[in-house]
Amino acid sequence: MLAEPPRLPHLSVVPVSRKSNTAERDGAAQGYSVEQVLHHSARRVRFRVGGAASSWPQLEQALSQAAEVKRVRLNTLAGCCVVEFEQGAAVDPLQWLQQLPGALPALEQLAATPAKTKSEAKPQEGEAEDDSFVPSRIILPVSSLALALLAGPLALPPLAVAGFILVSAHLSFKRAWQGLKEERKINVDFLDSLAVTLHSLEGFLLGPAMMITMIEGGEAVRDATQRIAHSANTDLLASLQTDVRLLVDGTEVIVPSTSLQAGDRIALFPGDQIPVDGRIESGEGSLDVVKLTGESVPRHAGPGDEVLAGFILLEGNLVVETQAVGEATRVGQITAMIESAPVYDTRVGNVAGKVANRFVLPTLALAGLSLLISGGNIAQAASLLMFDLGTGLRVSVPTAIMAALTRAGSQGLLIRSGRSLEQLVDIDVVVFDKTGTLTQGHPSVVHVEVVAGAHSINKLVQLAASAEQGLNHPVAEAIVKHAEELGVSAEECEAWDYRIGRGVAATIQGHQVLVGNAKLLREEKLEPATPSVDPELETATPVYLAVDGKVVAVIYAADALRPDSQAMVAELHRRGIQAHMLTGDVSSVAHAVAKRLGLRPEEVHADALPDEKAKLVQQLSQQGHKVAFVGDGINDSAALAYADVSISFASGSDLARETADIVLTNDRVSDLIVAQDLARETFGLVKQNIGIVGVPNLSALVIGTFLPVSPIAAVVLNNGSALVAAANAMRVLGFKGKQLAPATASEPATAARKPATTATAAPIQDEQEAMSLSALSKRLGVAHQSITARRKRGDFGHWIQSLDPAGYAWSYCDRSNTYRRAIA
């Protein structure tokens, strides 16, 4: 039976009248409304508040008076309210909220679908853990240890202390019972529970108290390795909601985007983020689409073109006819895919339990044998039960993980859970988004080609930058930045005319200057210069510069590779890890970039939509691979949610950053290698700790079967090995990641490159006709293992020629064990 909603003062809902004007609407907004659910869990709901802000405190006060409400927090700046319910309240937060006076109709659909999603499940897990973490897992065991230590000096009743110790061990008893009931087997918790019970009843209190304290302390540390719940900004649909200009009978009415319906017409201006999927009815503009499609260069759009929620209008004015809103938009579909992704226990795997469970039955058998040999000495048999591996491993394994998570911060890594660190060890496929992940994510000038005229490079760049200054188009910004790097200052324009989707026509120092694409030149009756055939510029965007009616230069802007991308791909291949690149770009652009990165053709996936990225990750997982996905955009979020390990950047979109298990805070993609090295070193220490704990305990177990072992000796040995293993686990705090050396491959020259230097850039050792493997490896900028692995393949000559700075082909000579340059 759901609790009744509180009796509140009137909540004035201000409906959007499609026939009213702005003045009427402003005059009506005197109350407050409950507009949209931003996040909810079993005992908590966060929703957006609308209406007059002056009336919001009344809502907070009224909600606080409801019997089932524990706490209410109102954020007037963000326009949202958080309601937390009492633990025993039988409340469905969505239905409860939908019944409130002032709930908008849009809440009805949400309240009618109470199915648990990934975004809901994780906070609930955290809440369940929070309820039991402090009172039972930590306080009771530590209190039992304190009582055991003080029992002698304070003359406490041994039976009462023993009873308290048994109560403190209730979680061990619970896990033991679950093992018997659900898994139908005796686990290490059964062994621990038996040892605690026997020693407590024998009157030996210190041993079981210390044992249960270390066990539950280790479990608490393991719980601490679980992922922190997602924050509310993972709700992408909520982040797109804004006020829009609805066109009604030729007038503009400011309304919330949540109230829009299919067929509505909205007006958009520069800087607006589009909140709906639709089609342009009139106007033209330049759209920033990088976060949704991965295209680094803005897209020019005009009447009839499709626009998607999440696009940002950089330039121009548009009238858009709404076709889809909310969950029906492409962004809504991405959010739905994220929520339908599987939910995992984010704690590190129970390594201790898996290892210790293997020795449970042998330990029980040897303890039984000892009981027979000793003539029924229960204390002797109980001492052997102390030699289980569970205590030491339960302390040392989570300690290693927590130390690694702590150390990761100083290495430029934010690793959110123990599970992601554990999964990273066995990753055999890494899938990368291209734009913003393997590349910089924004265009930069990579080459300036002089076509005609007597102007210097600096003068040409100055003219182009002068015409482009003040524009927020990424290519224009790249040209202005390039001028700054060359130390060239922009001049004032005597006349200036910006043409959307084409470029700029300006008068500068008496010169008639055109800067733009081929459309602009053709409008001015000029023929564009022939694009460069340099394969390194295959993916670059040409920007033509014409001065006084003559095309004088072509400025090439491209989304340059990150400086460490090539070295990282080479290192992944050296480790036997596949590196796949996913991109929404066309196939020709994708393969050109892949060639520079050193990716194989089968590792390239072009024209990929967001749902196709997620499907590829799922397919690779179904083939038995451990898959990591690296991306930074909204369009990557669904794939991130389905990967075994998801990785993003601190500069990525909010949704990608919050979906990711690992965030590269230094924005270096090669830090992925550092993260895997940290994971491997951590689990290398875990294996060492298995030996540190296992060898002394198992040895003592065998010896104690035939020779008497006192309970004190058993406690010292068992707990001592646990402490040594924990100290060994802390060595991961000294981990230092090794930075990869930058690879020297065929990446287009940087912005400072000058045309005159492109043909004369001679590589080192060009005159040598033979060189060693290490020298050739250094020359090509690839690992020597890659050369050795490829030299027996038929395409070796073509492959190595494509990497050589001078385009030479090399062949391997068996007799001299060297590589010889082919002579034409």
Secondary structure as UniProt FT lines:
FT   TURN            18..19
FT   HELIX           22..28
FT   STRAND          32..41
FT   TURN            42..43
FT   STRAND          44..51
FT   HELIX           53..55
FT   HELIX           56..64
FT   TURN            67..68
FT   STRAND          69..75
FT   TURN            76..79
FT   STRAND          80..85
FT   TURN            87..88
FT   HELIX           93..98
FT   TURN            101..102
FT   HELIX           106..111
FT   HELIX           118..132
FT   HELIX           133..139
FT   HELIX           140..150
FT   TURN            151..155
FT   HELIX           158..168
FT   HELIX           170..178
FT   HELIX           179..183
FT   HELIX           188..202
FT   HELIX           206..224
FT   HELIX           232..234
FT   HELIX           236..240
FT   STRAND          243..248
FT   TURN            249..250
FT   STRAND          251..256
FT   HELIX           257..259
FT   TURN            262..263
FT   STRAND          265..268
FT   TURN            270..271
FT   STRAND          277..288
FT   HELIX           290..293
FT   STRAND          299..301
FT   TURN            303..304
FT   STRAND          306..307
FT   TURN            309..310
FT   STRAND          312..324
FT   HELIX           326..328
FT   HELIX           330..339
FT   HELIX           351..357
FT   TURN            358..359
FT   HELIX           360..373
FT   TURN            374..375
FT   HELIX           378..385
FT   HELIX           390..410
FT   TURN            411..412
FT   STRAND          413..415
FT   HELIX           418..425
FT   STRAND          429..433
FT   HELIX           434..438
FT   STRAND          444..450
FT   HELIX           457..468
FT   TURN            469..470
FT   HELIX           474..485
FT   TURN            486..487
FT   STRAND          495..499
FT   TURN            500..502
FT   STRAND          503..508
FT   TURN            509..510
FT   STRAND          511..516
FT   HELIX           518..523
FT   TURN            524..525
FT   HELIX           535..537
FT   TURN            538..539
FT   STRAND          541..547
FT   TURN            548..549
FT   STRAND          550..558
FT   TURN            563..564
FT   HELIX           565..574
FT   TURN            575..576
FT   STRAND          578..582
FT   HELIX           587..597
FT   HELIX           601..603
FT   STRAND          604..605
FT   HELIX           610..622
FT   TURN            623..624
FT   STRAND          627..630
FT   HELIX           634..636
FT   HELIX           637..642
FT   STRAND          645..649
FT   TURN            650..651
FT   HELIX           654..659
FT   STRAND          662..664
FT   TURN            665..666
FT   TURN            669..670
FT   HELIX           671..706
FT   HELIX           711..729
FT   HELIX           730..734
FT   TURN            751..752
FT   HELIX           755..758
FT   TURN            759..760
FT   TURN            764..767
FT   STRAND          770..771
FT   HELIX           773..780
FT   HELIX           784..790
FT   TURN            791..792
FT   TURN            794..795
FT   HELIX           796..803
FT   TURN            805..806
FT   STRAND          810..813
FT   TURN            814..817
FT   STRAND          818..821
//
